[in-house]
Amino acid sequence: MRTHSIQEFSNGWIIGDFVPSLRKTKDFEVGLKIFKSLEREPNHFQRIATEATLVVSGHIRMGDHFLKAGEILVVEPGESCDFEALEDSTVLAIKWPSLPDDKVIVD
């Protein structure tokens, strides 16, 4: 057995084709993302990967979608959206395959 802290990992990403990682794999990525109210991420898309975002707690906006705890948004390759935490929120992000350089910021 071993224990870890989320602070040991880069921006909440704990599994995927990167270091550090609990399990290095090219198949998928898992990240637990913790946001303060009004925190944002820029409009972006993935070239190849699909990303599913599960709201664990709080209330968020991704593009035109407003999501609360228990809801999931799946963003397909080439679909762009921005992100805003409407209150303190935690999300579980899962991307497949794991392609750390796949994200494209839209100006």
N, C-alpha and C positions, 0 to 999 in steps of 0.2 A: 504494500500500500504506500501511497505517497499523497501529499497534499500540495496544493498550489493556491495562489491568489490571482485574481483577474489582472492585477497590476503588473504581473510578470510578463504579460503578453502585449502585443502591439495593438492599441486601439480596440481591445476586446476580442480580437480574432484568436481563437484557441486551437483550431484544427484546420489544416490545409497545407498547401505546398509552399511553406514559408518557415522561417525560424525567428523566434521560438514557436514551437507548436507541441501540443500534447500528442498529436499523431500527424506526422508528415505524410500527406497523401495528395495526389493529383486529382482524385475523384470528386472532392467537395471541400467546402470551407464552412466553418461554423464560427460565429462571433456573437458574443453577448455585449450589446451596446447600451450604455447608460447615458442618458441625455438630461440636461437641466432644461427647465421650461424656456422656450424661445430659442434654444440652440438649433442651428440649421446646418445642412449640408448642401452643397451646390447642385444645380441641375447636372445630371450625368446619365450615362448609359453603359452597358456592358456590350462589347463587340460579340462575344461568343457565349458567355455564361448566362444562366438563368438565376435569378435571385428571389427567394421567398423570405418575406419579413413577417414574423409573428410578434404582435404586440403582447408583451408579458404583463406590463402595467403601464398606466397612463393613457394619453390621448395624443395621436400624431397626425400629421398630414404628409402624404407622399403624392406629389403632383396634385391631381384633383380629388384624391381619395382621402377621406377622413376615417381613421381607424382607432378603435379602442381595444382594451385588453381582451384577448381571445380571438381577435380578428387577424387575418393573414392576407397579405397582398403579394401576388406573384408577378414579377416584372421579367418579361421575356427579352432575349437579346435584341438590341436596337431600340427598345422602348426607353425613353428618357423621363426622368422625374427628379424633382428636388425633394428635400426633406425638411420638416420643421416639427420640433417637439412642442405641442400646444400646452403641455404641463410636464413636470418631471416624469420621465418615461424610461422604460427598459424594453428593448426589443431583442429578439433572437433572429439573427440573419443567417441564412443558409444559401450558399451559392454552389452551383455545379456546372461544369467542373471547376477545380481550383486553378484559377488563372490570375495571380496577383497583379499583373500588369494589364488586365482586360478593361479596366474602368477608363472611360473617356469623359472629361469634364466638358460641358457644353457652355460656351460663352454667351 
